[in-house]
Amino acid sequence: MRRIIIVVVIVILSFIIWKLASFKMFDVESVSLSKIPVKGKNYVIEINYVSAGATTEDVIQVRRLYENGEFDVV
């Protein structure tokens, strides 16, 4: 009986820790404003409007978007 109680407590604590670790207060919304192809390069310049919620201000983000899906924030 004691073993079952310990297992149940561990499962409940694991669930609580997982919920706290994956908590998101505000959704980040990203809107693509423009994509500009760069001649002779394997990437596109992408301009995004990012609204991040009440704790940070909205920003314009400029990224290099490569053909394989990876990106660098410029």
Contact map, one row per residue, 1 for C-alpha under 8 A:
11111000000000000000000000000000000000000000000000000000000000000000000000
11111100000000000000000000000000000000000000000000000000000000000000000000
11111110000000000000000000000000000000000000000000000000000000000000000000
11111111000000000000000000000000000000000000000000000000000000000000000000
11111111100000000000000000000000000000000000000000000000000000000000000000
01111111110000000000000000000000000000000000000000000000000000000000000000
00111111111000000000000000000000000000000000000000000000000000000000000000
00011111111100000000000000000000000000000000000000000000000000000000000000
00001111111110000000000000000000000000000000000000000000000000000000000000
00000111111111000000000000000000000000000000000000000000000000000000000000
00000011111111100000000000000000000000000000000000000000000000000000000000
00000001111111110000000000000000000000000000000000000000000000000000000000
00000000111111111000000000000000000000000000000000000000000000000000000000
00000000011111111100000000000000000000000000000000000000000000000000000000
00000000001111111110000000000000000000000000000000000000000000000000000000
00000000000111111111000000000000000000000000000000000000000000000000000000
00000000000011111111100000000000000000000000000000000000000000000000000000
00000000000001111111110000000000000000000000000000000000000000000000000000
00000000000000111111111000000000000000000000000000000000000000000000000000
00000000000000011111111000000000000000000000000000000000000000000000000000
00000000000000001111111000000000000000000000000000000000000000000000000000
00000000000000000111111100000000000000000000000000000000000000000000000000
00000000000000000011111110000000000000000000000000000000000000000000000000
00000000000000000000011111100000000000000000000000000000000000000000000000
00000000000000000000001111100000000000000000000000000000000000000000000000
00000000000000000000000111110000000000000000000000011100000000000000000000
00000000000000000000000111111000000000000000000000011000000000000000000000
00000000000000000000000001111100000000000000000001111000000000000000000000
00000000000000000000000000111110000000000000000001110000000000000000000000
00000000000000000000000000011111000000000000000111100000000000000000000000
00000000000000000000000000001111100000000000000111000000000000000000000000
00000000000000000000000000000111111000000000011110000000000000000000000000
00000000000000000000000000000011111000000000011110000000000000000000000000
00000000000000000000000000000001111100000000011100000000000000000000000000
00000000000000000000000000000001111110000001111000000000000000000000000000
00000000000000000000000000000000011111000001110000000000000000000000000000
00000000000000000000000000000000001111100011100000000000000000000000000000
00000000000000000000000000000000000111111111100000000000000000000000000000
00000000000000000000000000000000000011111000000000000000000000000000000000
00000000000000000000000000000000000001111100000000000000000000000000000000
00000000000000000000000000000000000001111110000000000000000000000000000000
00000000000000000000000000000000000001011111000000000000000000000110000000
00000000000000000000000000000000000011001111100000000000000000011110000000
00000000000000000000000000000000001111000111110000000000000000011100000000
00000000000000000000000000000000001111000011111000000000000001111000000000
00000000000000000000000000000001111100000001111100000000000001111000000000
00000000000000000000000000000001111000000000111110000000000111100000000000
00000000000000000000000000000111110000000000011111000000000111100000000000
00000000000000000000000000000111100000000000001111100000011110000000000000
00000000000000000000000000011110000000000000000111110000011110000000000000
00000000000000000000000000011100000000000000000011111000111000000000000000
00000000000000000000000001111000000000000000000001111111110000000000000000
00000000000000000000000001110000000000000000000000111111110000000000000000
00000000000000000000000001000000000000000000000000011111100000000000000000
00000000000000000000000000000000000000000000000000011111100000000000000000
00000000000000000000000000000000000000000000000000011111110000000000000000
00000000000000000000000000000000000000000000000000111111111000000000000000
00000000000000000000000000000000000000000000000011111001111100000000000000
00000000000000000000000000000000000000000000000011100000111110000000000000
00000000000000000000000000000000000000000000001111000000011111000000000000
00000000000000000000000000000000000000000000001111000000001111100000000011
00000000000000000000000000000000000000000000111100000000000111110000000011
00000000000000000000000000000000000000000000111100000000000011111000001111
00000000000000000000000000000000000000000011110000000000000001111100001111
00000000000000000000000000000000000000000011110000000000000000111110111100
00000000000000000000000000000000000000000111000000000000000000011111111000
00000000000000000000000000000000000000000110000000000000000000001111110000
00000000000000000000000000000000000000000000000000000000000000000111110000
00000000000000000000000000000000000000000000000000000000000000001111111000
00000000000000000000000000000000000000000000000000000000000000001111111100
00000000000000000000000000000000000000000000000000000000000000111100111110
00000000000000000000000000000000000000000000000000000000000000111000011111
00000000000000000000000000000000000000000000000000000000000011110000001111
00000000000000000000000000000000000000000000000000000000000011110000000111
